[in-house]
Amino acid sequence: MAEDKDFAEGERVVLGQRDNKSMTKFRWSGNEPSSLSEVEWAEDLGAQWEGDELVIYDYRGFAGLLEMYEKGEYLPDND
């Protein structure tokens, strides 16, 4: 599994923030898995925008999905 960080299930984890004051318009928080490089991947895997923050509430589940996504094994449930 992707590296474990010490976040409890259900804990709000901020992956990044919109940054309208810089040229990049987005910056990672440092809480994201090291292999996460695209905001779109995070959104595809269930990260949600809460205001200007991109958040998840199940870090381990998210990291596991990211690992599958990177291997091409992730199949989204479109129901």
MITITOR-976696 format. One record per residue: y, x, z of N, C-alpha, C in turn; residue in one letter. Coordinates in steps of 0.2 Angstrom, whole numbers, plus 5000, padded with zeros to 4 digits. Example, Ala and Ser with C-alpha at 12.3 -4.5 7.8 and 13.67 -1.06 7.14 Angstrom:
<pts>
497250665039497850625039498450665039a498950645035499550685036500050645039s
</pts>
This chain:
<pts>
499450045000500050005000500650045000m501250024998501850054998502050075005a502450125006502550155012502750095017e502550105023502750055028503350075032d503750025032504350035037504249985043k504549995048504449955054504849895054d504649845050504949775050504449725052f504649685056504149625058504149575053a503649545052503549485047504049435050e504449405045504949355047505649385048g505649455049506349485050506749495044e507349475044507749485038507949555037r507749575031507849645028508349645022v508849675023509349685018509149745013v509049725007508849775002509449814999l509949774998510549804995511149744995g511749774993512349734993512649734986q512949684984513449684979514049724981r514349764977514849804978515449804973d515849754974516349734968516949794968n516949834973517449884973517249954970k516649954967516450024964516250004957s516150054953515850044946515150024946m514750034951514050014950513949944952t514349914955514349834957513749824962k513249864963512749854968512549924971f512349914977512149974981511549964985r511050004985510449994989510550004996w510249975001510449985008510050045011s509450065008509050115012508450085015g508450015015507849985018507349965012n507549975006507049955001506450005000e505949984998505350034996505650084991p505450154992505650204988505550194981s505050164979504950154972505350094969s505650054972506050004970506750024967l506750014960507350044957507749994953s507549934952507849884948507949824953e508549794953508749734956508249674953v508149674947507749624944507049624946e506749684948506049684950506049644957w506549664961506649634968506649554967a507049534963507149464962506449434959e506149464955505549444952504949434958d505049474963504549484968504749434974l505349404973505449354979506049374983g506449424982507049434985507549384983a507949364988508449314987509149344989q509649314985510349324987510549284992w510849314997511149275003511849305003e512349265000513049294999512949354994g513249404997513249474993512649514995d512149494999511649535001510949504998e510549554995509949544993509449554998l509049505000508649505006507949485005v507449505010506749485010506649465017i506149435019505849415026505149435027y504849465022504149495023504149565020d504349615023504349675020503649705018y503149695022502449715020502249685014r502349615014502049575008502449595002g503149605003503549624997503349694994f503149744999502949804997502349804993a501849764996501249754992501249724985g501749674985501849644978502149694973l502649744976502949794972502349844969l501949864974501349904972500949874966e500849814966500449774961500849774955m501549754955501949754950501949814946y502049874949502049944946501449954942e500849934945500249944941500049894936k500549844935500449794930499949744932g499749734938499249694941499649624944e500249624944500649564947500649504942y500349444944500449384940500849334944l501449324942501849274945501549204945p501649164951501449094951501949054949d501949024943502448984941502448914943n502048894947502048824950502548804954d
</pts>
